[in-house]
C-alpha cells in the first residue's frame, strides 16, 4: 500500500493526473449547459473540490520532498500548484467584480 501511495504522488504521475483532470473539466463544462445547475453543483462539490485539494497537497508534498531536482522536475512539480493558484485568484477577482 505504501508503494502504491508513493507511486501515485510522484511528480510525473501527479502532472499527468492533473492534465487529465483539467481535460475532463473542460469537456464537462462544454457538454453541459446552464440547464443542469444542480448536477453542476454536485460535480463541483464531489469532484472538483476534492481534486483540487488532492493536487494542492500532492504538489506541496513534492516541493518539500524533491528540493534538489533538475529544472524540468521542478517545473513539473510546480505547474499544477501555479495553475490552481491562478484559478483561485481568477475566482476572487470575479467575486470582487460581481
Phi, psi and omega per residue, in radians:
X1 nan -0.701 3.139
X2 -1.138 -0.648 3.111
X3 -1.139 -0.716 3.128
X4 -1.133 -0.746 3.131
X5 -1.114 -0.753 3.117
X6 -1.099 -0.681 3.130
X7 -1.188 -0.591 -3.111
X8 -1.205 -0.584 -3.071
X9 -1.791 0.309 2.992
X10 -1.144 2.639 -3.062
X11 -1.015 -0.733 -3.111
X12 -1.218 -0.667 3.108
X13 -1.146 -0.743 3.119
X14 -1.109 -0.695 3.137
X15 -1.128 -0.780 3.115
X16 -1.135 -0.745 3.094
X17 -1.096 -0.662 3.118
X18 -1.148 -0.728 3.087
X19 -1.088 -0.752 3.091
X20 -1.122 -0.652 3.103
X21 -1.099 -0.795 3.139
X22 -1.155 -0.740 3.110
X23 -1.090 -0.724 3.128
X24 -1.139 -0.625 3.090
X25 -1.180 -0.722 3.112
X26 -1.087 -0.801 3.118
X27 -1.111 -0.737 -3.139
X28 -1.048 -0.830 -3.085
X29 -1.339 -0.304 3.031
X30 -1.404 -0.604 -3.102
X31 -1.331 -0.827 -3.069
X32 -1.612 2.285 3.108
X33 -1.702 -2.809 -3.016
X34 -1.377 0.013 3.115
X35 -1.300 -0.384 -3.050
X36 -1.834 1.029 -3.063
X37 -1.198 -0.707 -3.133
X38 -1.174 -0.704 3.123
X39 -1.136 -0.703 3.097
X40 -1.138 -0.640 3.109
X41 -1.142 -0.713 3.104
X42 -1.148 -0.720 3.120
X43 -1.136 -0.696 3.105
X44 -1.095 -0.758 -3.103
X45 -1.207 -0.753 -2.994
X46 -1.801 -0.083 -3.127
X47 -2.180 -0.896 -3.043
X48 -1.276 -0.885 -3.099
X49 -1.105 -0.820 3.066
X50 -1.103 -0.615 3.092
X51 -1.109 -0.790 3.123
X52 -1.124 -0.698 3.107
X53 -1.110 -0.735 3.104
X54 -1.068 -0.780 -3.099
X55 -1.237 -0.576 3.072
X56 -1.161 -0.836 -3.126
X57 -1.114 -0.780 -3.116
X58 -1.204 -0.598 3.106
X59 -1.198 -0.749 3.108
X60 -1.129 -0.721 3.092
X61 -1.050 -0.775 3.136
X62 -1.171 -0.602 3.082
X63 -1.130 -0.743 -3.123
X64 -1.204 -0.760 -3.064
X65 -1.315 -0.738 -3.022
X66 -1.787 1.131 -3.103
X67 -1.302 -0.677 -2.985
X68 -1.842 0.850 3.107
X69 -1.781 3.014 -3.130
X70 -1.324 3.088 -3.012
X71 -1.134 -0.669 -3.135
X72 -1.111 -0.741 3.112
X73 -1.149 -0.674 3.094
X74 -1.115 -0.689 3.106
X75 -1.133 -0.737 3.112
X76 -1.144 -0.652 -3.141
X77 -1.204 -0.732 -3.019
X78 -1.492 -0.293 -3.091
X79 -1.027 -0.910 3.121
X80 -1.063 -0.669 -3.126
X81 -1.145 -0.752 3.137
X82 -1.162 -0.721 3.134
X83 -1.140 -0.699 3.112
X84 -1.158 -0.717 3.108
X85 -1.110 -0.746 3.089
X86 -1.087 -0.683 3.109
X87 -1.103 -0.756 3.121
X88 -1.176 -0.633 3.059
X89 -1.121 -0.716 3.087
X90 -1.067 -0.749 3.110
X91 -1.127 -0.689 3.120
X92 -1.147 -0.683 3.102
X93 -1.140 -0.718 3.096
X94 -1.096 -0.682 3.120
X95 -1.188 -0.648 3.132
X96 -1.222 -0.692 -3.109
X97 -1.210 -0.707 -3.072
X98 -1.529 nan nan
